[in-house]
Amino acid sequence: MQMITLDLIQVIVQGGAVGLLLAFGYLGYRFANRLLTVGAALITNHLSHLETALLSVEKALVRLDETVDRLARKK
């Protein structure tokens, strides 16, 4: 993460309101970028866990189907 440099501080001080707008715009951009990165990682992690859960449910249903078929053949 890059810190605010002395050049940027100088622009803020000399520019007044425009400099503040620049600073808030820059920091807002950094915050939004970080938020999107973290959000994408959380969503990917969540979907991975859901996929694992679905695979285990699918295996359980296959075993249940085989058990029902086996019991139906016995009768």
PDB file of N, CA, C and O in Angstrom:
ATOM      1  N   MET A   1       0.845  -1.177   0.000  1.00  0.00           N
ATOM      2  CA  MET A   1       0.000   0.000   0.000  1.00  0.00           C
ATOM      3  C   MET A   1       0.890   1.238   0.000  1.00  0.00           C
ATOM      4  O   MET A   1       1.777   1.385   0.841  1.00  0.00           O
ATOM      5  N   GLN A   2       0.638   2.113  -0.947  1.00  0.00           N
ATOM      6  CA  GLN A   2       1.462   3.307  -1.090  1.00  0.00           C
ATOM      7  C   GLN A   2       0.901   4.416  -0.207  1.00  0.00           C
ATOM      8  O   GLN A   2      -0.299   4.691  -0.217  1.00  0.00           O
ATOM      9  N   MET A   3       1.778   5.040   0.546  1.00  0.00           N
ATOM     10  CA  MET A   3       1.362   6.137   1.424  1.00  0.00           C
ATOM     11  C   MET A   3       1.270   7.426   0.612  1.00  0.00           C
ATOM     12  O   MET A   3       1.804   7.516  -0.493  1.00  0.00           O
ATOM     13  N   ILE A   4       0.591   8.414   1.171  1.00  0.00           N
ATOM     14  CA  ILE A   4       0.492   9.723   0.526  1.00  0.00           C
ATOM     15  C   ILE A   4       1.870  10.378   0.581  1.00  0.00           C
ATOM     16  O   ILE A   4       2.468  10.488   1.651  1.00  0.00           O
ATOM     17  N   THR A   5       2.363  10.807  -0.564  1.00  0.00           N
ATOM     18  CA  THR A   5       3.705  11.378  -0.645  1.00  0.00           C
ATOM     19  C   THR A   5       3.680  12.863  -0.299  1.00  0.00           C
ATOM     20  O   THR A   5       2.620  13.482  -0.200  1.00  0.00           O
ATOM     21  N   LEU A   6       4.873  13.414  -0.120  1.00  0.00           N
ATOM     22  CA  LEU A   6       4.992  14.845   0.178  1.00  0.00           C
ATOM     23  C   LEU A   6       4.494  15.702  -0.979  1.00  0.00           C
ATOM     24  O   LEU A   6       3.950  16.785  -0.761  1.00  0.00           O
ATOM     25  N   ASP A   7       4.676  15.225  -2.202  1.00  0.00           N
ATOM     26  CA  ASP A   7       4.177  15.980  -3.355  1.00  0.00           C
ATOM     27  C   ASP A   7       2.658  16.101  -3.314  1.00  0.00           C
ATOM     28  O   ASP A   7       2.106  17.159  -3.617  1.00  0.00           O
ATOM     29  N   LEU A   8       1.991  15.030  -2.943  1.00  0.00           N
ATOM     30  CA  LEU A   8       0.537  15.069  -2.862  1.00  0.00           C
ATOM     31  C   LEU A   8       0.073  15.994  -1.742  1.00  0.00           C
ATOM     32  O   LEU A   8      -0.914  16.712  -1.900  1.00  0.00           O
ATOM     33  N   ILE A   9       0.776  15.983  -0.617  1.00  0.00           N
ATOM     34  CA  ILE A   9       0.445  16.895   0.485  1.00  0.00           C
ATOM     35  C   ILE A   9       0.625  18.343   0.040  1.00  0.00           C
ATOM     36  O   ILE A   9      -0.186  19.203   0.385  1.00  0.00           O
ATOM     37  N   GLN A  10       1.683  18.618  -0.722  1.00  0.00           N
ATOM     38  CA  GLN A  10       1.923  19.971  -1.219  1.00  0.00           C
ATOM     39  C   GLN A  10       0.793  20.412  -2.152  1.00  0.00           C
ATOM     40  O   GLN A  10       0.353  21.560  -2.090  1.00  0.00           O
ATOM     41  N   VAL A  11       0.326  19.520  -3.006  1.00  0.00           N
ATOM     42  CA  VAL A  11      -0.780  19.847  -3.910  1.00  0.00           C
ATOM     43  C   VAL A  11      -2.045  20.143  -3.113  1.00  0.00           C
ATOM     44  O   VAL A  11      -2.796  21.057  -3.455  1.00  0.00           O
ATOM     45  N   ILE A  12      -2.283  19.374  -2.049  1.00  0.00           N
ATOM     46  CA  ILE A  12      -3.468  19.593  -1.216  1.00  0.00           C
ATOM     47  C   ILE A  12      -3.412  20.965  -0.557  1.00  0.00           C
ATOM     48  O   ILE A  12      -4.400  21.700  -0.567  1.00  0.00           O
ATOM     49  N   VAL A  13      -2.266  21.313   0.013  1.00  0.00           N
ATOM     50  CA  VAL A  13      -2.130  22.587   0.716  1.00  0.00           C
ATOM     51  C   VAL A  13      -2.250  23.749  -0.264  1.00  0.00           C
ATOM     52  O   VAL A  13      -2.940  24.726   0.029  1.00  0.00           O
ATOM     53  N   GLN A  14      -1.604  23.666  -1.405  1.00  0.00           N
ATOM     54  CA  GLN A  14      -1.628  24.767  -2.362  1.00  0.00           C
ATOM     55  C   GLN A  14      -2.963  24.869  -3.088  1.00  0.00           C
ATOM     56  O   GLN A  14      -3.378  25.963  -3.473  1.00  0.00           O
ATOM     57  N   GLY A  15      -3.626  23.760  -3.274  1.00  0.00           N
ATOM     58  CA  GLY A  15      -4.860  23.773  -4.051  1.00  0.00           C
ATOM     59  C   GLY A  15      -6.096  24.110  -3.256  1.00  0.00           C
ATOM     60  O   GLY A  15      -7.130  24.428  -3.844  1.00  0.00           O
ATOM     61  N   GLY A  16      -6.029  24.054  -1.952  1.00  0.00           N
ATOM     62  CA  GLY A  16      -7.208  24.365  -1.138  1.00  0.00           C
ATOM     63  C   GLY A  16      -8.319  23.366  -1.374  1.00  0.00           C
ATOM     64  O   GLY A  16      -8.136  22.161  -1.197  1.00  0.00           O
ATOM     65  N   ALA A  17      -9.482  23.878  -1.779  1.00  0.00           N
ATOM     66  CA  ALA A  17     -10.655  23.026  -1.982  1.00  0.00           C
ATOM     67  C   ALA A  17     -10.427  22.012  -3.099  1.00  0.00           C
ATOM     68  O   ALA A  17     -10.847  20.859  -2.999  1.00  0.00           O
ATOM     69  N   VAL A  18      -9.766  22.448  -4.150  1.00  0.00           N
ATOM     70  CA  VAL A  18      -9.486  21.528  -5.257  1.00  0.00           C
ATOM     71  C   VAL A  18      -8.534  20.431  -4.789  1.00  0.00           C
ATOM     72  O   VAL A  18      -8.677  19.268  -5.164  1.00  0.00           O
ATOM     73  N   GLY A  19      -7.571  20.815  -3.973  1.00  0.00           N
ATOM     74  CA  GLY A  19      -6.643  19.826  -3.428  1.00  0.00           C
ATOM     75  C   GLY A  19      -7.348  18.836  -2.517  1.00  0.00           C
ATOM     76  O   GLY A  19      -7.059  17.640  -2.546  1.00  0.00           O
ATOM     77  N   LEU A  20      -8.278  19.339  -1.703  1.00  0.00           N
ATOM     78  CA  LEU A  20      -9.050  18.438  -0.845  1.00  0.00           C
ATOM     79  C   LEU A  20      -9.909  17.493  -1.678  1.00  0.00           C
ATOM     80  O   LEU A  20     -10.024  16.308  -1.363  1.00  0.00           O
ATOM     81  N   LEU A  21     -10.505  18.016  -2.735  1.00  0.00           N
ATOM     82  CA  LEU A  21     -11.293  17.171  -3.624  1.00  0.00           C
ATOM     83  C   LEU A  21     -10.414  16.092  -4.242  1.00  0.00           C
ATOM     84  O   LEU A  21     -10.819  14.933  -4.337  1.00  0.00           O
ATOM     85  N   LEU A  22      -9.222  16.472  -4.658  1.00  0.00           N
ATOM     86  CA  LEU A  22      -8.276  15.509  -5.215  1.00  0.00           C
ATOM     87  C   LEU A  22      -7.917  14.447  -4.180  1.00  0.00           C
ATOM     88  O   LEU A  22      -7.881  13.256  -4.489  1.00  0.00           O
ATOM     89  N   ALA A  23      -7.653  14.881  -2.958  1.00  0.00           N
ATOM     90  CA  ALA A  23      -7.275  13.936  -1.904  1.00  0.00           C
ATOM     91  C   ALA A  23      -8.412  12.974  -1.596  1.00  0.00           C
ATOM     92  O   ALA A  23      -8.193  11.766  -1.501  1.00  0.00           O
ATOM     93  N   PHE A  24      -9.632  13.499  -1.439  1.00  0.00           N
ATOM     94  CA  PHE A  24     -10.766  12.625  -1.146  1.00  0.00           C
ATOM     95  C   PHE A  24     -11.083  11.703  -2.324  1.00  0.00           C
ATOM     96  O   PHE A  24     -11.467  10.548  -2.138  1.00  0.00           O
ATOM     97  N   GLY A  25     -10.917  12.224  -3.526  1.00  0.00           N
ATOM     98  CA  GLY A  25     -11.124  11.379  -4.705  1.00  0.00           C
ATOM     99  C   GLY A  25     -10.127  10.241  -4.761  1.00  0.00           C
ATOM    100  O   GLY A  25     -10.488   9.099  -5.044  1.00  0.00           O
ATOM    101  N   TYR A  26      -8.871  10.558  -4.490  1.00  0.00           N
ATOM    102  CA  TYR A  26      -7.817   9.541  -4.496  1.00  0.00           C
ATOM    103  C   TYR A  26      -8.065   8.500  -3.409  1.00  0.00           C
ATOM    104  O   TYR A  26      -7.990   7.298  -3.665  1.00  0.00           O
ATOM    105  N   LEU A  27      -8.360   8.966  -2.195  1.00  0.00           N
ATOM    106  CA  LEU A  27      -8.601   8.032  -1.093  1.00  0.00           C
ATOM    107  C   LEU A  27      -9.878   7.225  -1.319  1.00  0.00           C
ATOM    108  O   LEU A  27      -9.936   6.046  -0.967  1.00  0.00           O
ATOM    109  N   GLY A  28     -10.895   7.847  -1.899  1.00  0.00           N
ATOM    110  CA  GLY A  28     -12.124   7.122  -2.221  1.00  0.00           C
ATOM    111  C   GLY A  28     -11.886   6.035  -3.251  1.00  0.00           C
ATOM    112  O   GLY A  28     -12.423   4.932  -3.149  1.00  0.00           O
ATOM    113  N   TYR A  29     -11.068   6.364  -4.253  1.00  0.00           N
ATOM    114  CA  TYR A  29     -10.721   5.370  -5.266  1.00  0.00           C
ATOM    115  C   TYR A  29      -9.988   4.189  -4.643  1.00  0.00           C
ATOM    116  O   TYR A  29     -10.293   3.032  -4.935  1.00  0.00           O
ATOM    117  N   ARG A  30      -9.015   4.491  -3.780  1.00  0.00           N
ATOM    118  CA  ARG A  30      -8.257   3.416  -3.115  1.00  0.00           C
ATOM    119  C   ARG A  30      -9.174   2.549  -2.254  1.00  0.00           C
ATOM    120  O   ARG A  30      -9.061   1.323  -2.252  1.00  0.00           O
ATOM    121  N   PHE A  31     -10.089   3.201  -1.520  1.00  0.00           N
ATOM    122  CA  PHE A  31     -11.015   2.471  -0.658  1.00  0.00           C
ATOM    123  C   PHE A  31     -11.944   1.580  -1.487  1.00  0.00           C
ATOM    124  O   PHE A  31     -12.169   0.421  -1.140  1.00  0.00           O
ATOM    125  N   ALA A  32     -12.481   2.123  -2.581  1.00  0.00           N
ATOM    126  CA  ALA A  32     -13.383   1.343  -3.433  1.00  0.00           C
ATOM    127  C   ALA A  32     -12.651   0.167  -4.060  1.00  0.00           C
ATOM    128  O   ALA A  32     -13.201  -0.930  -4.157  1.00  0.00           O
ATOM    129  N   ASN A  33     -11.423   0.389  -4.483  1.00  0.00           N
ATOM    130  CA  ASN A  33     -10.631  -0.682  -5.079  1.00  0.00           C
ATOM    131  C   ASN A  33     -10.372  -1.787  -4.063  1.00  0.00           C
ATOM    132  O   ASN A  33     -10.495  -2.970  -4.378  1.00  0.00           O
ATOM    133  N   ARG A  34     -10.013  -1.395  -2.844  1.00  0.00           N
ATOM    134  CA  ARG A  34      -9.765  -2.379  -1.784  1.00  0.00           C
ATOM    135  C   ARG A  34     -11.046  -3.138  -1.441  1.00  0.00           C
ATOM    136  O   ARG A  34     -11.019  -4.350  -1.227  1.00  0.00           O
ATOM    137  N   LEU A  35     -12.167  -2.417  -1.390  1.00  0.00           N
ATOM    138  CA  LEU A  35     -13.454  -3.030  -1.073  1.00  0.00           C
ATOM    139  C   LEU A  35     -13.846  -4.064  -2.131  1.00  0.00           C
ATOM    140  O   LEU A  35     -14.340  -5.140  -1.795  1.00  0.00           O
ATOM    141  N   LEU A  36     -13.628  -3.743  -3.390  1.00  0.00           N
ATOM    142  CA  LEU A  36     -13.931  -4.692  -4.455  1.00  0.00           C
ATOM    143  C   LEU A  36     -13.045  -5.923  -4.376  1.00  0.00           C
ATOM    144  O   LEU A  36     -13.516  -7.038  -4.601  1.00  0.00           O
ATOM    145  N   THR A  37     -11.778  -5.741  -4.064  1.00  0.00           N
ATOM    146  CA  THR A  37     -10.861  -6.870  -3.953  1.00  0.00           C
ATOM    147  C   THR A  37     -11.261  -7.796  -2.811  1.00  0.00           C
ATOM    148  O   THR A  37     -11.316  -9.014  -2.984  1.00  0.00           O
ATOM    149  N   VAL A  38     -11.537  -7.223  -1.656  1.00  0.00           N
ATOM    150  CA  VAL A  38     -11.937  -8.032  -0.497  1.00  0.00           C
ATOM    151  C   VAL A  38     -13.289  -8.689  -0.755  1.00  0.00           C
ATOM    152  O   VAL A  38     -13.483  -9.857  -0.418  1.00  0.00           O
ATOM    153  N   GLY A  39     -14.217  -7.958  -1.345  1.00  0.00           N
ATOM    154  CA  GLY A  39     -15.531  -8.520  -1.655  1.00  0.00           C
ATOM    155  C   GLY A  39     -15.445  -9.689  -2.615  1.00  0.00           C
ATOM    156  O   GLY A  39     -16.119 -10.700  -2.423  1.00  0.00           O
ATOM    157  N   ALA A  40     -14.625  -9.563  -3.643  1.00  0.00           N
ATOM    158  CA  ALA A  40     -14.457 -10.661  -4.595  1.00  0.00           C
ATOM    159  C   ALA A  40     -13.855 -11.885  -3.916  1.00  0.00           C
ATOM    160  O   ALA A  40     -14.259 -13.013  -4.200  1.00  0.00           O
ATOM    161  N   ALA A  41     -12.894 -11.672  -3.025  1.00  0.00           N
ATOM    162  CA  ALA A  41     -12.290 -12.799  -2.304  1.00  0.00           C
ATOM    163  C   ALA A  41     -13.310 -13.486  -1.406  1.00  0.00           C
ATOM    164  O   ALA A  41     -13.343 -14.715  -1.334  1.00  0.00           O
ATOM    165  N   LEU A  42     -14.143 -12.708  -0.720  1.00  0.00           N
ATOM    166  CA  LEU A  42     -15.167 -13.295   0.148  1.00  0.00           C
ATOM    167  C   LEU A  42     -16.194 -14.089  -0.654  1.00  0.00           C
ATOM    168  O   LEU A  42     -16.590 -15.183  -0.250  1.00  0.00           O
ATOM    169  N   ILE A  43     -16.620 -13.545  -1.776  1.00  0.00           N
ATOM    170  CA  ILE A  43     -17.605 -14.243  -2.606  1.00  0.00           C
ATOM    171  C   ILE A  43     -17.016 -15.530  -3.165  1.00  0.00           C
ATOM    172  O   ILE A  43     -17.688 -16.561  -3.172  1.00  0.00           O
ATOM    173  N   THR A  44     -15.778 -15.487  -3.632  1.00  0.00           N
ATOM    174  CA  THR A  44     -15.127 -16.684  -4.154  1.00  0.00           C
ATOM    175  C   THR A  44     -15.007 -17.749  -3.080  1.00  0.00           C
ATOM    176  O   THR A  44     -15.263 -18.925  -3.339  1.00  0.00           O
ATOM    177  N   ASN A  45     -14.620 -17.350  -1.878  1.00  0.00           N
ATOM    178  CA  ASN A  45     -14.495 -18.290  -0.773  1.00  0.00           C
ATOM    179  C   ASN A  45     -15.850 -18.901  -0.431  1.00  0.00           C
ATOM    180  O   ASN A  45     -15.951 -20.106  -0.203  1.00  0.00           O
ATOM    181  N   HIS A  46     -16.887 -18.074  -0.396  1.00  0.00           N
ATOM    182  CA  HIS A  46     -18.226 -18.560  -0.067  1.00  0.00           C
ATOM    183  C   HIS A  46     -18.709 -19.558  -1.118  1.00  0.00           C
ATOM    184  O   HIS A  46     -19.257 -20.604  -0.771  1.00  0.00           O
ATOM    185  N   LEU A  47     -18.511 -19.242  -2.395  1.00  0.00           N
ATOM    186  CA  LEU A  47     -18.941 -20.143  -3.460  1.00  0.00           C
ATOM    187  C   LEU A  47     -18.172 -21.455  -3.418  1.00  0.00           C
ATOM    188  O   LEU A  47     -18.729 -22.505  -3.738  1.00  0.00           O
ATOM    189  N   SER A  48     -16.923 -21.412  -3.036  1.00  0.00           N
ATOM    190  CA  SER A  48     -16.134 -22.635  -2.916  1.00  0.00           C
ATOM    191  C   SER A  48     -16.709 -23.538  -1.835  1.00  0.00           C
ATOM    192  O   SER A  48     -16.814 -24.750  -2.023  1.00  0.00           O
ATOM    193  N   HIS A  49     -17.084 -22.948  -0.699  1.00  0.00           N
ATOM    194  CA  HIS A  49     -17.683 -23.743   0.379  1.00  0.00           C
ATOM    195  C   HIS A  49     -19.037 -24.307  -0.046  1.00  0.00           C
ATOM    196  O   HIS A  49     -19.363 -25.444   0.296  1.00  0.00           O
ATOM    197  N   LEU A  50     -19.817 -23.542  -0.775  1.00  0.00           N
ATOM    198  CA  LEU A  50     -21.108 -24.035  -1.255  1.00  0.00           C
ATOM    199  C   LEU A  50     -20.926 -25.198  -2.218  1.00  0.00           C
ATOM    200  O   LEU A  50     -21.685 -26.165  -2.176  1.00  0.00           O
ATOM    201  N   GLU A  51     -19.929 -25.110  -3.082  1.00  0.00           N
ATOM    202  CA  GLU A  51     -19.667 -26.186  -4.032  1.00  0.00           C
ATOM    203  C   GLU A  51     -19.290 -27.467  -3.296  1.00  0.00           C
ATOM    204  O   GLU A  51     -19.737 -28.551  -3.668  1.00  0.00           O
ATOM    205  N   THR A  52     -18.473 -27.348  -2.259  1.00  0.00           N
ATOM    206  CA  THR A  52     -18.087 -28.509  -1.461  1.00  0.00           C
ATOM    207  C   THR A  52     -19.308 -29.127  -0.789  1.00  0.00           C
ATOM    208  O   THR A  52     -19.452 -30.350  -0.766  1.00  0.00           O
ATOM    209  N   ALA A  53     -20.176 -28.300  -0.250  1.00  0.00           N
ATOM    210  CA  ALA A  53     -21.392 -28.803   0.400  1.00  0.00           C
ATOM    211  C   ALA A  53     -22.303 -29.498  -0.607  1.00  0.00           C
ATOM    212  O   ALA A  53     -22.879 -30.541  -0.298  1.00  0.00           O
ATOM    213  N   LEU A  54     -22.439 -28.941  -1.795  1.00  0.00           N
ATOM    214  CA  LEU A  54     -23.275 -29.563  -2.816  1.00  0.00           C
ATOM    215  C   LEU A  54     -22.718 -30.912  -3.253  1.00  0.00           C
ATOM    216  O   LEU A  54     -23.486 -31.841  -3.500  1.00  0.00           O
ATOM    217  N   LEU A  55     -21.416 -31.034  -3.351  1.00  0.00           N
ATOM    218  CA  LEU A  55     -20.816 -32.317  -3.721  1.00  0.00           C
ATOM    219  C   LEU A  55     -21.100 -33.374  -2.666  1.00  0.00           C
ATOM    220  O   LEU A  55     -21.391 -34.521  -3.006  1.00  0.00           O
ATOM    221  N   SER A  56     -21.019 -33.009  -1.395  1.00  0.00           N
ATOM    222  CA  SER A  56     -21.302 -33.988  -0.340  1.00  0.00           C
ATOM    223  C   SER A  56     -22.782 -34.372  -0.340  1.00  0.00           C
ATOM    224  O   SER A  56     -23.109 -35.532  -0.089  1.00  0.00           O
ATOM    225  N   VAL A  57     -23.680 -33.430  -0.613  1.00  0.00           N
ATOM    226  CA  VAL A  57     -25.110 -33.745  -0.703  1.00  0.00           C
ATOM    227  C   VAL A  57     -25.370 -34.658  -1.892  1.00  0.00           C
ATOM    228  O   VAL A  57     -26.171 -35.588  -1.798  1.00  0.00           O
ATOM    229  N   GLU A  58     -24.703 -34.401  -3.002  1.00  0.00           N
ATOM    230  CA  GLU A  58     -24.875 -35.240  -4.185  1.00  0.00           C
ATOM    231  C   GLU A  58     -24.429 -36.671  -3.902  1.00  0.00           C
ATOM    232  O   GLU A  58     -25.100 -37.618  -4.312  1.00  0.00           O
ATOM    233  N   LYS A  59     -23.309 -36.837  -3.209  1.00  0.00           N
ATOM    234  CA  LYS A  59     -22.836 -38.180  -2.857  1.00  0.00           C
ATOM    235  C   LYS A  59     -23.829 -38.880  -1.939  1.00  0.00           C
ATOM    236  O   LYS A  59     -24.082 -40.075  -2.093  1.00  0.00           O
ATOM    237  N   ALA A  60     -24.392 -38.146  -0.989  1.00  0.00           N
ATOM    238  CA  ALA A  60     -25.375 -38.739  -0.074  1.00  0.00           C
ATOM    239  C   ALA A  60     -26.625 -39.173  -0.835  1.00  0.00           C
ATOM    240  O   ALA A  60     -27.188 -40.228  -0.542  1.00  0.00           O
ATOM    241  N   LEU A  61     -27.064 -38.380  -1.798  1.00  0.00           N
ATOM    242  CA  LEU A  61     -28.239 -38.745  -2.590  1.00  0.00           C
ATOM    243  C   LEU A  61     -27.976 -39.968  -3.454  1.00  0.00           C
ATOM    244  O   LEU A  61     -28.865 -40.801  -3.627  1.00  0.00           O
ATOM    245  N   VAL A  62     -26.784 -40.089  -3.992  1.00  0.00           N
ATOM    246  CA  VAL A  62     -26.432 -41.271  -4.782  1.00  0.00           C
ATOM    247  C   VAL A  62     -26.471 -42.512  -3.898  1.00  0.00           C
ATOM    248  O   VAL A  62     -27.011 -43.543  -4.298  1.00  0.00           O
ATOM    249  N   ARG A  63     -25.895 -42.416  -2.686  1.00  0.00           N
ATOM    250  CA  ARG A  63     -25.927 -43.561  -1.762  1.00  0.00           C
ATOM    251  C   ARG A  63     -27.363 -43.905  -1.380  1.00  0.00           C
ATOM    252  O   ARG A  63     -27.717 -45.081  -1.297  1.00  0.00           O
ATOM    253  N   LEU A  64     -28.187 -42.895  -1.148  1.00  0.00           N
ATOM    254  CA  LEU A  64     -29.585 -43.126  -0.798  1.00  0.00           C
ATOM    255  C   LEU A  64     -30.322 -43.806  -1.942  1.00  0.00           C
ATOM    256  O   LEU A  64     -31.109 -44.726  -1.716  1.00  0.00           O
ATOM    257  N   ASP A  65     -30.073 -43.362  -3.161  1.00  0.00           N
ATOM    258  CA  ASP A  65     -30.702 -43.965  -4.333  1.00  0.00           C
ATOM    259  C   ASP A  65     -30.290 -45.423  -4.474  1.00  0.00           C
ATOM    260  O   ASP A  65     -31.126 -46.282  -4.757  1.00  0.00           O
ATOM    261  N   GLU A  66     -29.006 -45.707  -4.277  1.00  0.00           N
ATOM    262  CA  GLU A  66     -28.532 -47.090  -4.361  1.00  0.00           C
ATOM    263  C   GLU A  66     -29.162 -47.952  -3.274  1.00  0.00           C
ATOM    264  O   GLU A  66     -29.517 -49.104  -3.526  1.00  0.00           O
ATOM    265  N   THR A  67     -29.303 -47.410  -2.078  1.00  0.00           N
ATOM    266  CA  THR A  67     -29.912 -48.158  -0.975  1.00  0.00           C
ATOM    267  C   THR A  67     -31.378 -48.446  -1.266  1.00  0.00           C
ATOM    268  O   THR A  67     -31.847 -49.559  -1.030  1.00  0.00           O
ATOM    269  N   VAL A  68     -32.104 -47.461  -1.775  1.00  0.00           N
ATOM    270  CA  VAL A  68     -33.517 -47.658  -2.111  1.00  0.00           C
ATOM    271  C   VAL A  68     -33.650 -48.705  -3.209  1.00  0.00           C
ATOM    272  O   VAL A  68     -34.522 -49.569  -3.125  1.00  0.00           O
ATOM    273  N   ASP A  69     -32.816 -48.649  -4.223  1.00  0.00           N
ATOM    274  CA  ASP A  69     -32.855 -49.645  -5.301  1.00  0.00           C
ATOM    275  C   ASP A  69     -32.570 -51.038  -4.760  1.00  0.00           C
ATOM    276  O   ASP A  69     -33.244 -52.001  -5.126  1.00  0.00           O
ATOM    277  N   ARG A  70     -31.571 -51.145  -3.889  1.00  0.00           N
ATOM    278  CA  ARG A  70     -31.209 -52.446  -3.327  1.00  0.00           C
ATOM    279  C   ARG A  70     -32.355 -53.008  -2.488  1.00  0.00           C
ATOM    280  O   ARG A  70     -32.663 -54.196  -2.585  1.00  0.00           O
ATOM    281  N   LEU A  71     -32.985 -52.174  -1.670  1.00  0.00           N
ATOM    282  CA  LEU A  71     -34.108 -52.623  -0.844  1.00  0.00           C
ATOM    283  C   LEU A  71     -35.327 -52.982  -1.696  1.00  0.00           C
ATOM    284  O   LEU A  71     -36.067 -53.908  -1.361  1.00  0.00           O
ATOM    285  N   ALA A  72     -35.538 -52.257  -2.787  1.00  0.00           N
ATOM    286  CA  ALA A  72     -36.673 -52.547  -3.669  1.00  0.00           C
ATOM    287  C   ALA A  72     -36.478 -53.885  -4.372  1.00  0.00           C
ATOM    288  O   ALA A  72     -37.452 -54.599  -4.611  1.00  0.00           O
ATOM    289  N   ARG A  73     -35.240 -54.237  -4.706  1.00  0.00           N
ATOM    290  CA  ARG A  73     -34.971 -55.516  -5.365  1.00  0.00           C
ATOM    291  C   ARG A  73     -35.139 -56.690  -4.412  1.00  0.00           C
ATOM    292  O   ARG A  73     -35.466 -57.794  -4.849  1.00  0.00           O
ATOM    293  N   LYS A  74     -34.920 -56.474  -3.117  1.00  0.00           N
ATOM    294  CA  LYS A  74     -35.037 -57.548  -2.131  1.00  0.00           C
ATOM    295  C   LYS A  74     -36.484 -57.993  -1.958  1.00  0.00           C
ATOM    296  O   LYS A  74     -36.738 -59.160  -1.660  1.00  0.00           O
ATOM    297  N   LYS A  75     -37.435 -57.080  -2.141  1.00  0.00           N
ATOM    298  CA  LYS A  75     -38.843 -57.414  -1.898  1.00  0.00           C
ATOM    299  C   LYS A  75     -39.448 -58.171  -3.015  1.00  0.00           C
ATOM    300  O   LYS A  75     -40.627 -58.523  -2.956  1.00  0.00           O
TER     301      LYS A  75
END
